[in-house]
Amino acid sequence: MSGPTSPLTRPKLLTDIVCDRLRNAIVDGELKLGEQVSEVQLSTWLQVSKTPVRESLLRLKSEGLVEIQPQRGTFVFRLDAAQVTQLCKYRAMIESAALQSAMESHRDALLDGMKKCVEQMRTSEAAGDLKALAQIDMDFHNLFLINSGDPYIQTGYSVIRSQLVALRHRAPIKNAVASHQVLIDAVAAGDIHRACSLLRDHVLENEPRYRTACSVD
């Protein structure tokens, strides 16, 4: 018997759908940072039973997007000033390590991807599309992880990825093209030290915007 012409695709479980919906609601701001949520409230909102909501909240807790506090309830994450500082320092450390590894092993692929992202940024910046800029910004920095070829670095970054996505959408960078073009120039020149130094400064410059996003959401 010959095999099927195309592999069967497994249908998405309801929990997966609910988790994606809640994650997007946090990232896009439908659910505010620090907002209290409940299984009953969310199941009514999404018109599903409490079981997939409960399972989804546990997943989102592991991603750092919600906090489940005994005797108090479940809350969308919110970072205080010290936590924002720690997040940015950790991000700078991980991304710098990823960038160095990517430049040493896959510089051509890295450079090609960075250039394409900046062209997309140029279009979105001209249109004033800050939401698109936030996504392209994430894609640009993700290139360091992809081209590093280091699963340990990639796993380390996954700890903060979801929180970064949520903060990026609340505080998108406005001078995207200029601030990322200098990184491209350093990578093109093969100057690892300068590229990592510029990246660290670039990441740490986000700290005031992320603090503001956490305090006013």
Buried (B, 14 or more C-beta within 10 A) or exposed (E): EEEEEEEEEEEEEBBBBBBEBBBEBBBEEEBBBBBBBEBEEBBEBBEBEEEBBBBBBBBBBEBBBBBEEEEEEBBBBBBEEEBBBEBBBBBBEBBBBBBBBBBEEBBEEBBEBBBBBBEBBBEBBEEEBBEBBBBBBBBBBBBBBBBBBBEEBBEBBEBBBBBBBBBBBBBBBEEBBEBBBBBBEBBEEEBBEBBBEBBBEBBBEBBEBBBEBBBEB
